[in-house]
Each structure stands twice: as structure tokens, then as C-alpha cells.
Amino acid sequence: MKKILVVDDEPFIRELMRDFLNMQGFEVIEAIDGVDGLNKFKTHNPEAAILDVEMPGMNGQDLANKIFAIDRNFPVIIVSAFLFKYSRKHFLKSGVRAVLEKPVDLKLIKQNLQEIFGTRN
């Protein structure tokens, strides 16, 4: 079972992602912010991450950069309700695999994970 790290400061979003990803056959590691996410990345060895951008402490872009410093090819999906503040190109140039707007379409999460892992359901 592949492990996905979900980092979001909103409990409802983490719960929604966890339940959906569990139904898709993934194990989910939840983190409440970027600092927690980095710690869980280092200790749980996930195989992909779904990161919110706007979080207290370390934001999702900073977390992605720290993850890429450890593993340049690690698959990261960014989700945010505030994409109007950011450039999709900036995220994608940094190595992020996908940038999705909240409220996120769970079918797009599934599609992106299938592309990352080379699977189709």
C-alpha cells in the first residue's frame, strides 16, 4: 500500500482526503502544518505528498522546497484556495507535479496519483 502525506491546517480537508485516499487503496499520513509535514516526511517515508499552500508556520511552498532538497524527484501535488495569489508556473518550475484549486475535485487527485504511480483503476 502506497503512503501519501497530506499536509493541511484544516481538519475537515485532511479528513476528506484521508477518507477518499483510503478508499483508493492508499495509506495516509496526516500533518497539520509544514513543520509537522516535514517531520512526518522524514519519519514515515511517504511516496507522494499533497500540500496546502497557506498554513501557519511553514507554508506549502517552503515545505515542498525542503522536500525537494532531500529528494529532487519526490512527487508533490499542491492544493490551495488562494491560487490567485500565486503563479502555477512558479510551483511547476519548482518541481511540483500538479497545482489544484480548492475546493479540489477528488477525481483530479486520483488522476494525478495514477499518473505519478503509473496506474489506472
C-alpha positions, 0 to 999 in steps of 0.5 A, spaced: 500 500 500 502 506 497 503 512 503 501 519 501 502 525 506 497 530 506 499 536 509 493 541 511 491 546 517 484 544 516 481 538 519 475 537 515 480 537 508 485 532 511 479 528 513 476 528 506 482 526 503 484 521 508 477 518 507 477 518 499 485 516 499 483 510 503 478 508 499 483 508 493 487 503 496 492 508 499 495 509 506 495 516 509 499 520 513 496 526 516 500 533 518 497 539 520 502 544 518 509 544 514 513 543 520 509 537 522 509 535 514 516 535 514 517 531 520 512 526 518 516 526 511 522 524 514 519 519 519 514 515 515 517 515 508 511 517 504 511 516 496 507 522 494 505 528 498 499 533 497 500 540 500 496 546 502 499 552 500 497 557 506 498 554 513 501 557 519 508 556 520 511 553 514 507 554 508 506 549 502 511 552 498 517 552 503 515 545 505 515 542 498 522 546 497 525 542 503 522 536 500 525 537 494 532 538 497 532 531 500 529 528 494 529 532 487 524 527 484 519 526 490 512 527 487 508 533 490 501 535 488 499 542 491 492 544 493 490 551 495 484 556 495 488 562 494 491 560 487 490 567 485 495 569 489 500 565 486 503 563 479 502 555 477 508 556 473 512 558 479 510 551 483 511 547 476 518 550 475 519 548 482 518 541 481 511 540 483 507 535 479 500 538 479 497 545 482 489 544 484 484 549 486 480 548 492 475 546 493 479 540 489 475 535 485 477 528 488 477 525 481 483 530 479 487 527 485 486 520 483 488 522 476 494 525 478 496 519 483 495 514 477 499 518 473 505 519 478 504 511 480 503 509 473 496 506 474 489 506 472 483 503 476 
